[in-house]
Amino acid sequence: MTIGFLQILQLILCFALLITLHEGGHFFFARLFKIRVEKFCLFFDPWFSLKLFSYKGTDYHLGWLPLGGYVKIAGMIDESMDTEQMKQPMKPDEFRAKSAWQRLLVMIGGVLVNFITALIIYAGILFTWGEKYIPIANMTHGFVFNAEAKAHGFQDGDIPLRTNLGKLDRLGGDFYRALADAETIVVLRNGTEHTIRPGVERSLLTIANNKTATPYIDLRLPSIIGAIAPNSVAETVGLKAGDQIIGVDTSAITTWNEYQLLMSNKRNILATVSPEEGLINRQVKLTVLRDQQIDTINAQLPENLMLGGVVYQMPEYKTVVQSYTLLQSIPAGIAHGWNVLTGYVSDLKYIFTKEGAQSIGSFGTIAALFPPTWDWQRFWELTAFISLMLAFMNILPIPALDGGHVLFLLYEVITRRKPSDRFLEITQTIGMYLLLALMAFAIFNDCSNNGIF
């Protein structure tokens, strides 16, 4: 996985927007209830930050670590861990001086804004670009399957049409979930329908693409390059948009699936040889069809053997386009956002499997989701999805997250007893260490999956 400059830029822009809106949600309710907000900081600022300006008693700062942000609300135990302030006599404009329901709204303000933001973006996408997709039945090149899928009855080139749960309409999370939950799957094979009964329980992560295994099912893509990112590995070795790779060393290929399988085999070899031999094995001869002429490119690939910066060219399948008026886009956007959220939540159970744990990634994984060339539609789709993800993750009842504060506030509302400041300090510290450990694990996965160690 090679991350390009434009992918990093899109990630930072996405984070900057969502963090500002999230913290703005806390800020809005705090100001609504006349609670003093001492600092609003975009991005984290350990050791130092850039003060931009002050307005109505709030200092606005820009941090240097784009992993989050915060608002420092007076009279509250939060990321700042300002315990000295909590030892002072309570003032009427502090968080702790307000009623439980007001403090509850302050705490859910960020999540609420992230959720509403996602729905607005989805509605905006439908209004601006409409809905364009390729029906599964139109994907005439079919799909390729790994050994496990073939043992269940699939064959390369099969086109899944429907399951016992219903029609398979388009690629996406719902497609993989439907396959994962199906008892029977009907495929089109050489013009004839066949019914497959996998007969075994399969996890979604086995079926969907993941970093550590050959996908259960994957699109069958001709090995044609659609676009190449500037300064990428692909550009460095001499590839160009429109090229079709028809050979790797002595093996002839026609699809990206074959290319990826060959590279996977090479990685297995690299793992068993010395660095000197590995350097030799990273030399690859690519046979390329360019402007109806066959050319040969001798490429020295990086250690991960990734041909970074390539956008695959999709076959010219017949697409379906649905346009939306402004009034139609609002309920459609809400329905789509809700479907994305419920699908994401249902998939979380797979995190507790071996494959799921290996799929947890950090900012490198998220940056890789953005295209290497700028695409506003894709940018907003990912921004909306990440906004929903942040909303859900933040509302989890984990100390140091908004959901942890909400949990203790609900306890206070129900029991009419407020947890002690000392208890809140301890749980906040524990929560922060848990989050740091999870982040470290995600970064380790990113590095491990990319061959850094």
Contacts in CASP RR format, 6 or more apart in sequence:
PFRMAT RR
TARGET T0000
AUTHOR 0000-0000-0000
METHOD contacts of the structure
MODEL  1
MTIGFLQILQLILCFALLITLHEGGHFFFARLFKIRVEKFCLFFDPWFSL
KLFSYKGTDYHLGWLPLGGYVKIAGMIDESMDTEQMKQPMKPDEFRAKSA
WQRLLVMIGGVLVNFITALIIYAGILFTWGEKYIPIANMTHGFVFNAEAK
AHGFQDGDIPLRTNLGKLDRLGGDFYRALADAETIVVLRNGTEHTIRPGV
ERSLLTIANNKTATPYIDLRLPSIIGAIAPNSVAETVGLKAGDQIIGVDT
SAITTWNEYQLLMSNKRNILATVSPEEGLINRQVKLTVLRDQQIDTINAQ
LPENLMLGGVVYQMPEYKTVVQSYTLLQSIPAGIAHGWNVLTGYVSDLKY
IFTKEGAQSIGSFGTIAALFPPTWDWQRFWELTAFISLMLAFMNILPIPA
LDGGHVLFLLYEVITRRKPSDRFLEITQTIGMYLLLALMAFAIFNDCSNN
GIF
1 304 0 8 1.000
1 306 0 8 1.000
1 308 0 8 1.000
1 364 0 8 1.000
1 365 0 8 1.000
1 368 0 8 1.000
1 449 0 8 1.000
1 450 0 8 1.000
2 232 0 8 1.000
2 233 0 8 1.000
2 302 0 8 1.000
2 304 0 8 1.000
2 306 0 8 1.000
2 308 0 8 1.000
2 309 0 8 1.000
3 364 0 8 1.000
3 367 0 8 1.000
3 368 0 8 1.000
4 229 0 8 1.000
4 231 0 8 1.000
4 232 0 8 1.000
4 309 0 8 1.000
4 367 0 8 1.000
4 372 0 8 1.000
5 230 0 8 1.000
5 231 0 8 1.000
6 229 0 8 1.000
6 370 0 8 1.000
6 371 0 8 1.000
6 372 0 8 1.000
6 373 0 8 1.000
6 374 0 8 1.000
7 367 0 8 1.000
7 368 0 8 1.000
7 370 0 8 1.000
7 371 0 8 1.000
7 372 0 8 1.000
8 367 0 8 1.000
10 367 0 8 1.000
10 370 0 8 1.000
10 374 0 8 1.000
10 379 0 8 1.000
10 382 0 8 1.000
11 363 0 8 1.000
11 364 0 8 1.000
11 366 0 8 1.000
11 367 0 8 1.000
11 370 0 8 1.000
12 66 0 8 1.000
13 379 0 8 1.000
14 370 0 8 1.000
14 379 0 8 1.000
14 382 0 8 1.000
14 383 0 8 1.000
14 386 0 8 1.000
15 66 0 8 1.000
15 68 0 8 1.000
16 42 0 8 1.000
16 43 0 8 1.000
16 66 0 8 1.000
17 383 0 8 1.000
18 114 0 8 1.000
18 117 0 8 1.000
18 383 0 8 1.000
18 386 0 8 1.000
18 387 0 8 1.000
18 390 0 8 1.000
19 42 0 8 1.000
19 43 0 8 1.000
19 68 0 8 1.000
19 69 0 8 1.000
20 42 0 8 1.000
21 110 0 8 1.000
21 113 0 8 1.000
21 114 0 8 1.000
21 117 0 8 1.000
21 387 0 8 1.000
22 110 0 8 1.000
22 111 0 8 1.000
22 113 0 8 1.000
22 114 0 8 1.000
22 390 0 8 1.000
22 394 0 8 1.000
23 40 0 8 1.000
23 41 0 8 1.000
23 42 0 8 1.000
23 69 0 8 1.000
23 70 0 8 1.000
23 71 0 8 1.000
23 110 0 8 1.000
24 40 0 8 1.000
24 71 0 8 1.000
24 110 0 8 1.000
24 113 0 8 1.000
25 109 0 8 1.000
25 110 0 8 1.000
25 112 0 8 1.000
25 113 0 8 1.000
26 71 0 8 1.000
26 73 0 8 1.000
26 106 0 8 1.000
26 107 0 8 1.000
26 109 0 8 1.000
26 110 0 8 1.000
27 37 0 8 1.000
27 40 0 8 1.000
27 58 0 8 1.000
27 71 0 8 1.000
28 109 0 8 1.000
28 113 0 8 1.000
29 102 0 8 1.000
29 105 0 8 1.000
29 106 0 8 1.000
29 109 0 8 1.000
30 36 0 8 1.000
30 37 0 8 1.000
30 71 0 8 1.000
30 73 0 8 1.000
30 95 0 8 1.000
30 106 0 8 1.000
31 37 0 8 1.000
33 98 0 8 1.000
33 102 0 8 1.000
33 105 0 8 1.000
33 106 0 8 1.000
34 93 0 8 1.000
35 73 0 8 1.000
35 74 0 8 1.000
35 93 0 8 1.000
35 94 0 8 1.000
35 95 0 8 1.000
35 98 0 8 1.000
35 106 0 8 1.000
36 57 0 8 1.000
36 73 0 8 1.000
36 74 0 8 1.000
36 91 0 8 1.000
36 93 0 8 1.000
36 94 0 8 1.000
37 57 0 8 1.000
37 58 0 8 1.000
37 71 0 8 1.000
37 72 0 8 1.000
37 73 0 8 1.000
37 74 0 8 1.000
38 57 0 8 1.000
38 58 0 8 1.000
38 59 0 8 1.000
38 72 0 8 1.000
38 73 0 8 1.000
38 74 0 8 1.000
39 58 0 8 1.000
39 59 0 8 1.000
39 60 0 8 1.000
39 61 0 8 1.000
39 70 0 8 1.000
39 71 0 8 1.000
39 72 0 8 1.000
40 58 0 8 1.000
40 59 0 8 1.000
40 60 0 8 1.000
40 61 0 8 1.000
40 71 0 8 1.000
40 72 0 8 1.000
41 49 0 8 1.000
41 60 0 8 1.000
41 61 0 8 1.000
41 62 0 8 1.000
41 63 0 8 1.000
41 69 0 8 1.000
41 70 0 8 1.000
41 71 0 8 1.000
41 72 0 8 1.000
42 61 0 8 1.000
42 62 0 8 1.000
42 63 0 8 1.000
42 69 0 8 1.000
43 62 0 8 1.000
43 63 0 8 1.000
43 64 0 8 1.000
43 65 0 8 1.000
43 66 0 8 1.000
43 67 0 8 1.000
43 68 0 8 1.000
43 69 0 8 1.000
44 63 0 8 1.000
44 64 0 8 1.000
44 65 0 8 1.000
44 66 0 8 1.000
44 67 0 8 1.000
44 68 0 8 1.000
44 69 0 8 1.000
44 70 0 8 1.000
45 61 0 8 1.000
45 62 0 8 1.000
45 63 0 8 1.000
45 64 0 8 1.000
45 65 0 8 1.000
46 65 0 8 1.000
48 64 0 8 1.000
49 61 0 8 1.000
49 62 0 8 1.000
49 63 0 8 1.000
49 64 0 8 1.000
50 61 0 8 1.000
50 62 0 8 1.000
50 63 0 8 1.000
50 64 0 8 1.000
51 59 0 8 1.000
51 60 0 8 1.000
51 61 0 8 1.000
52 60 0 8 1.000
52 61 0 8 1.000
52 62 0 8 1.000
53 59 0 8 1.000
53 60 0 8 1.000
54 60 0 8 1.000
63 69 0 8 1.000
67 363 0 8 1.000
67 439 0 8 1.000
70 78 0 8 1.000
70 79 0 8 1.000
70 80 0 8 1.000
72 78 0 8 1.000
72 80 0 8 1.000
72 82 0 8 1.000
73 95 0 8 1.000
73 106 0 8 1.000
74 85 0 8 1.000
74 91 0 8 1.000
74 93 0 8 1.000
74 94 0 8 1.000
74 95 0 8 1.000
75 85 0 8 1.000
75 86 0 8 1.000
75 90 0 8 1.000
75 94 0 8 1.000
75 95 0 8 1.000
75 96 0 8 1.000
75 97 0 8 1.000
76 94 0 8 1.000
76 95 0 8 1.000
76 96 0 8 1.000
77 83 0 8 1.000
77 86 0 8 1.000
77 421 0 8 1.000
77 424 0 8 1.000
77 425 0 8 1.000
77 428 0 8 1.000
78 428 0 8 1.000
79 400 0 8 1.000
79 432 0 8 1.000
81 425 0 8 1.000
81 428 0 8 1.000
81 429 0 8 1.000
83 421 0 8 1.000
83 425 0 8 1.000
86 96 0 8 1.000
86 421 0 8 1.000
90 96 0 8 1.000
90 97 0 8 1.000
91 97 0 8 1.000
95 103 0 8 1.000
95 106 0 8 1.000
96 103 0 8 1.000
98 106 0 8 1.000
100 409 0 8 1.000
100 412 0 8 1.000
100 413 0 8 1.000
101 413 0 8 1.000
103 409 0 8 1.000
104 406 0 8 1.000
104 409 0 8 1.000
104 410 0 8 1.000
104 413 0 8 1.000
107 402 0 8 1.000
107 403 0 8 1.000
107 405 0 8 1.000
107 406 0 8 1.000
107 409 0 8 1.000
108 395 0 8 1.000
108 402 0 8 1.000
108 406 0 8 1.000
109 402 0 8 1.000
110 391 0 8 1.000
110 394 0 8 1.000
110 402 0 8 1.000
111 391 0 8 1.000
111 394 0 8 1.000
111 395 0 8 1.000
111 402 0 8 1.000
111 403 0 8 1.000
112 391 0 8 1.000
114 387 0 8 1.000
114 388 0 8 1.000
114 390 0 8 1.000
114 391 0 8 1.000
114 394 0 8 1.000
115 341 0 8 1.000
115 387 0 8 1.000
115 388 0 8 1.000
115 391 0 8 1.000
117 384 0 8 1.000
117 387 0 8 1.000
118 337 0 8 1.000
118 340 0 8 1.000
118 341 0 8 1.000
118 384 0 8 1.000
118 385 0 8 1.000
118 387 0 8 1.000
118 388 0 8 1.000
118 391 0 8 1.000
119 333 0 8 1.000
119 334 0 8 1.000
119 337 0 8 1.000
121 380 0 8 1.000
121 383 0 8 1.000
121 384 0 8 1.000
121 387 0 8 1.000
122 333 0 8 1.000
122 334 0 8 1.000
122 336 0 8 1.000
122 337 0 8 1.000
122 340 0 8 1.000
122 384 0 8 1.000
123 329 0 8 1.000
123 330 0 8 1.000
123 332 0 8 1.000
123 333 0 8 1.000
123 334 0 8 1.000
124 329 0 8 1.000
124 333 0 8 1.000
124 380 0 8 1.000
125 333 0 8 1.000
125 377 0 8 1.000
125 380 0 8 1.000
125 381 0 8 1.000
125 384 0 8 1.000
126 324 0 8 1.000
126 328 0 8 1.000
126 329 0 8 1.000
126 332 0 8 1.000
126 333 0 8 1.000
126 336 0 8 1.000
127 324 0 8 1.000
127 325 0 8 1.000
127 326 0 8 1.000
127 329 0 8 1.000
128 377 0 8 1.000
129 377 0 8 1.000
130 321 0 8 1.000
130 322 0 8 1.000
130 323 0 8 1.000
130 324 0 8 1.000
130 329 0 8 1.000
131 320 0 8 1.000
131 321 0 8 1.000
131 322 0 8 1.000
131 324 0 8 1.000
131 332 0 8 1.000
132 319 0 8 1.000
132 320 0 8 1.000
132 321 0 8 1.000
132 322 0 8 1.000
133 170 0 8 1.000
133 171 0 8 1.000
133 319 0 8 1.000
133 320 0 8 1.000
134 170 0 8 1.000
134 171 0 8 1.000
134 314 0 8 1.000
134 317 0 8 1.000
134 318 0 8 1.000
134 319 0 8 1.000
134 320 0 8 1.000
135 169 0 8 1.000
135 170 0 8 1.000
135 318 0 8 1.000
135 320 0 8 1.000
136 159 0 8 1.000
136 160 0 8 1.000
136 161 0 8 1.000
136 168 0 8 1.000
136 169 0 8 1.000
136 170 0 8 1.000
136 171 0 8 1.000
136 175 0 8 1.000
137 159 0 8 1.000
137 161 0 8 1.000
137 188 0 8 1.000
138 317 0 8 1.000
138 318 0 8 1.000
138 319 0 8 1.000
139 159 0 8 1.000
139 219 0 8 1.000
139 315 0 8 1.000
139 317 0 8 1.000
140 159 0 8 1.000
140 315 0 8 1.000
140 317 0 8 1.000
141 157 0 8 1.000
141 219 0 8 1.000
141 220 0 8 1.000
141 221 0 8 1.000
141 222 0 8 1.000
141 315 0 8 1.000
142 157 0 8 1.000
142 158 0 8 1.000
142 159 0 8 1.000
142 219 0 8 1.000
142 220 0 8 1.000
143 156 0 8 1.000
143 157 0 8 1.000
143 158 0 8 1.000
143 159 0 8 1.000
143 160 0 8 1.000
143 217 0 8 1.000
143 218 0 8 1.000
143 219 0 8 1.000
143 220 0 8 1.000
144 156 0 8 1.000
144 157 0 8 1.000
144 217 0 8 1.000
144 218 0 8 1.000
144 219 0 8 1.000
144 220 0 8 1.000
144 255 0 8 1.000
144 257 0 8 1.000
145 154 0 8 1.000
145 155 0 8 1.000
145 156 0 8 1.000
145 158 0 8 1.000
145 216 0 8 1.000
145 217 0 8 1.000
145 218 0 8 1.000
146 213 0 8 1.000
146 214 0 8 1.000
146 215 0 8 1.000
146 216 0 8 1.000
146 217 0 8 1.000
147 214 0 8 1.000
148 206 0 8 1.000
148 216 0 8 1.000
149 216 0 8 1.000
149 217 0 8 1.000
150 156 0 8 1.000
152 196 0 8 1.000
152 198 0 8 1.000
152 199 0 8 1.000
152 200 0 8 1.000
153 196 0 8 1.000
153 198 0 8 1.000
154 187 0 8 1.000
154 196 0 8 1.000
154 217 0 8 1.000
155 189 0 8 1.000
156 220 0 8 1.000
157 189 0 8 1.000
157 220 0 8 1.000
158 187 0 8 1.000
158 188 0 8 1.000
158 189 0 8 1.000
158 194 0 8 1.000
159 187 0 8 1.000
159 188 0 8 1.000
159 189 0 8 1.000
160 168 0 8 1.000
160 179 0 8 1.000
160 185 0 8 1.000
160 186 0 8 1.000
160 187 0 8 1.000
160 217 0 8 1.000
161 167 0 8 1.000
161 168 0 8 1.000
161 186 0 8 1.000
161 187 0 8 1.000
161 188 0 8 1.000
161 193 0 8 1.000
162 168 0 8 1.000
162 185 0 8 1.000
162 186 0 8 1.000
163 178 0 8 1.000
163 179 0 8 1.000
163 181 0 8 1.000
163 182 0 8 1.000
163 183 0 8 1.000
163 184 0 8 1.000
163 185 0 8 1.000
163 186 0 8 1.000
164 182 0 8 1.000
164 183 0 8 1.000
164 184 0 8 1.000
165 178 0 8 1.000
165 181 0 8 1.000
165 182 0 8 1.000
166 178 0 8 1.000
168 175 0 8 1.000
168 178 0 8 1.000
168 179 0 8 1.000
169 175 0 8 1.000
171 219 0 8 1.000
173 208 0 8 1.000
173 343 0 8 1.000
174 339 0 8 1.000
174 343 0 8 1.000
176 204 0 8 1.000
176 207 0 8 1.000
176 208 0 8 1.000
176 217 0 8 1.000
177 204 0 8 1.000
177 343 0 8 1.000
177 346 0 8 1.000
177 347 0 8 1.000
179 185 0 8 1.000
179 207 0 8 1.000
179 216 0 8 1.000
179 217 0 8 1.000
180 202 0 8 1.000
180 203 0 8 1.000
180 204 0 8 1.000
180 206 0 8 1.000
180 207 0 8 1.000
182 198 0 8 1.000
183 197 0 8 1.000
183 199 0 8 1.000
184 195 0 8 1.000
184 196 0 8 1.000
184 197 0 8 1.000
185 195 0 8 1.000
185 196 0 8 1.000
185 197 0 8 1.000
185 198 0 8 1.000
186 193 0 8 1.000
186 194 0 8 1.000
186 195 0 8 1.000
186 196 0 8 1.000
187 193 0 8 1.000
187 194 0 8 1.000
187 196 0 8 1.000
188 194 0 8 1.000
202 216 0 8 1.000
203 350 0 8 1.000
203 353 0 8 1.000
203 355 0 8 1.000
204 347 0 8 1.000
204 350 0 8 1.000
205 350 0 8 1.000
205 353 0 8 1.000
205 355 0 8 1.000
205 356 0 8 1.000
205 359 0 8 1.000
206 213 0 8 1.000
206 216 0 8 1.000
206 355 0 8 1.000
207 215 0 8 1.000
207 216 0 8 1.000
207 217 0 8 1.000
208 215 0 8 1.000
208 216 0 8 1.000
209 215 0 8 1.000
209 218 0 8 1.000
210 355 0 8 1.000
210 356 0 8 1.000
210 358 0 8 1.000
210 359 0 8 1.000
211 358 0 8 1.000
211 359 0 8 1.000
211 445 0 8 1.000
211 449 0 8 1.000
212 355 0 8 1.000
212 358 0 8 1.000
212 359 0 8 1.000
212 449 0 8 1.000
213 355 0 8 1.000
214 261 0 8 1.000
214 264 0 8 1.000
218 257 0 8 1.000
220 255 0 8 1.000
220 257 0 8 1.000
221 255 0 8 1.000
221 256 0 8 1.000
221 257 0 8 1.000
221 312 0 8 1.000
221 313 0 8 1.000
221 314 0 8 1.000
221 315 0 8 1.000
222 244 0 8 1.000
222 254 0 8 1.000
222 255 0 8 1.000
222 256 0 8 1.000
222 313 0 8 1.000
222 315 0 8 1.000
223 244 0 8 1.000
223 245 0 8 1.000
223 246 0 8 1.000
223 253 0 8 1.000
223 254 0 8 1.000
223 255 0 8 1.000
223 256 0 8 1.000
223 258 0 8 1.000
223 259 0 8 1.000
224 242 0 8 1.000
224 243 0 8 1.000
224 244 0 8 1.000
224 312 0 8 1.000
224 313 0 8 1.000
225 234 0 8 1.000
225 239 0 8 1.000
225 240 0 8 1.000
225 241 0 8 1.000
225 242 0 8 1.000
225 243 0 8 1.000
225 244 0 8 1.000
225 245 0 8 1.000
225 310 0 8 1.000
225 311 0 8 1.000
225 312 0 8 1.000
225 313 0 8 1.000
226 241 0 8 1.000
226 242 0 8 1.000
226 310 0 8 1.000
226 311 0 8 1.000
226 312 0 8 1.000
226 313 0 8 1.000
227 241 0 8 1.000
227 310 0 8 1.000
227 311 0 8 1.000
227 372 0 8 1.000
227 373 0 8 1.000
228 234 0 8 1.000
228 235 0 8 1.000
228 239 0 8 1.000
228 240 0 8 1.000
228 241 0 8 1.000
228 309 0 8 1.000
228 310 0 8 1.000
228 311 0 8 1.000
228 372 0 8 1.000
229 235 0 8 1.000
229 308 0 8 1.000
229 309 0 8 1.000
229 310 0 8 1.000
229 311 0 8 1.000
229 372 0 8 1.000
229 373 0 8 1.000
232 308 0 8 1.000
232 309 0 8 1.000
232 310 0 8 1.000
232 372 0 8 1.000
233 301 0 8 1.000
233 302 0 8 1.000
233 306 0 8 1.000
233 307 0 8 1.000
233 308 0 8 1.000
233 309 0 8 1.000
234 307 0 8 1.000
234 308 0 8 1.000
234 309 0 8 1.000
234 310 0 8 1.000
235 309 0 8 1.000
237 286 0 8 1.000
237 297 0 8 1.000
237 299 0 8 1.000
237 300 0 8 1.000
237 301 0 8 1.000
237 307 0 8 1.000
238 297 0 8 1.000
238 299 0 8 1.000
239 286 0 8 1.000
239 288 0 8 1.000
239 297 0 8 1.000
239 307 0 8 1.000
239 310 0 8 1.000
240 290 0 8 1.000
242 290 0 8 1.000
242 313 0 8 1.000
243 288 0 8 1.000
243 289 0 8 1.000
243 290 0 8 1.000
244 288 0 8 1.000
244 289 0 8 1.000
244 290 0 8 1.000
245 253 0 8 1.000
245 259 0 8 1.000
245 286 0 8 1.000
245 287 0 8 1.000
245 288 0 8 1.000
245 289 0 8 1.000
246 252 0 8 1.000
246 253 0 8 1.000
246 254 0 8 1.000
246 287 0 8 1.000
246 288 0 8 1.000
246 289 0 8 1.000
246 294 0 8 1.000
247 253 0 8 1.000
247 286 0 8 1.000
247 287 0 8 1.000
248 259 0 8 1.000
248 262 0 8 1.000
248 263 0 8 1.000
248 284 0 8 1.000
248 285 0 8 1.000
248 286 0 8 1.000
248 287 0 8 1.000
249 262 0 8 1.000
249 284 0 8 1.000
249 285 0 8 1.000
251 258 0 8 1.000
251 262 0 8 1.000
252 287 0 8 1.000
253 259 0 8 1.000
253 262 0 8 1.000
256 312 0 8 1.000
263 305 0 8 1.000
263 306 0 8 1.000
266 281 0 8 1.000
266 284 0 8 1.000
266 305 0 8 1.000
267 304 0 8 1.000
267 305 0 8 1.000
269 281 0 8 1.000
270 278 0 8 1.000
270 281 0 8 1.000
270 282 0 8 1.000
270 303 0 8 1.000
270 305 0 8 1.000
273 281 0 8 1.000
282 300 0 8 1.000
282 301 0 8 1.000
282 302 0 8 1.000
282 303 0 8 1.000
282 305 0 8 1.000
283 298 0 8 1.000
283 299 0 8 1.000
283 300 0 8 1.000
283 301 0 8 1.000
284 298 0 8 1.000
284 299 0 8 1.000
284 300 0 8 1.000
284 301 0 8 1.000
284 305 0 8 1.000
285 296 0 8 1.000
285 297 0 8 1.000
285 298 0 8 1.000
285 299 0 8 1.000
286 296 0 8 1.000
286 297 0 8 1.000
286 298 0 8 1.000
286 299 0 8 1.000
287 294 0 8 1.000
287 295 0 8 1.000
287 296 0 8 1.000
288 294 0 8 1.000
288 295 0 8 1.000
288 296 0 8 1.000
288 297 0 8 1.000
289 295 0 8 1.000
301 307 0 8 1.000
303 451 0 8 1.000
304 450 0 8 1.000
304 451 0 8 1.000
308 372 0 8 1.000
309 372 0 8 1.000
310 372 0 8 1.000
311 371 0 8 1.000
311 372 0 8 1.000
311 373 0 8 1.000
324 332 0 8 1.000
337 384 0 8 1.000
337 388 0 8 1.000
340 384 0 8 1.000
340 385 0 8 1.000
340 388 0 8 1.000
341 388 0 8 1.000
341 391 0 8 1.000
341 392 0 8 1.000
344 385 0 8 1.000
344 388 0 8 1.000
344 389 0 8 1.000
344 392 0 8 1.000
345 392 0 8 1.000
350 356 0 8 1.000
350 359 0 8 1.000
351 357 0 8 1.000
351 359 0 8 1.000
351 360 0 8 1.000
358 445 0 8 1.000
358 449 0 8 1.000
359 445 0 8 1.000
360 438 0 8 1.000
360 441 0 8 1.000
360 442 0 8 1.000
360 445 0 8 1.000
361 442 0 8 1.000
361 443 0 8 1.000
361 445 0 8 1.000
361 446 0 8 1.000
362 439 0 8 1.000
362 442 0 8 1.000
362 443 0 8 1.000
362 445 0 8 1.000
362 446 0 8 1.000
363 446 0 8 1.000
364 446 0 8 1.000
365 442 0 8 1.000
365 445 0 8 1.000
365 446 0 8 1.000
366 386 0 8 1.000
369 382 0 8 1.000
370 378 0 8 1.000
370 379 0 8 1.000
370 382 0 8 1.000
371 378 0 8 1.000
393 401 0 8 1.000
394 401 0 8 1.000
394 402 0 8 1.000
394 403 0 8 1.000
395 401 0 8 1.000
395 402 0 8 1.000
395 403 0 8 1.000
395 406 0 8 1.000
396 403 0 8 1.000
396 404 0 8 1.000
397 403 0 8 1.000
397 404 0 8 1.000
397 406 0 8 1.000
397 407 0 8 1.000
398 404 0 8 1.000
398 431 0 8 1.000
398 434 0 8 1.000
398 435 0 8 1.000
399 427 0 8 1.000
399 428 0 8 1.000
399 430 0 8 1.000
399 431 0 8 1.000
399 432 0 8 1.000
399 434 0 8 1.000
400 427 0 8 1.000
400 428 0 8 1.000
400 430 0 8 1.000
400 431 0 8 1.000
400 432 0 8 1.000
400 434 0 8 1.000
400 435 0 8 1.000
401 431 0 8 1.000
401 435 0 8 1.000
404 427 0 8 1.000
408 419 0 8 1.000
408 424 0 8 1.000
408 427 0 8 1.000
411 417 0 8 1.000
411 419 0 8 1.000
412 418 0 8 1.000
412 419 0 8 1.000
447 453 0 8 1.000
END
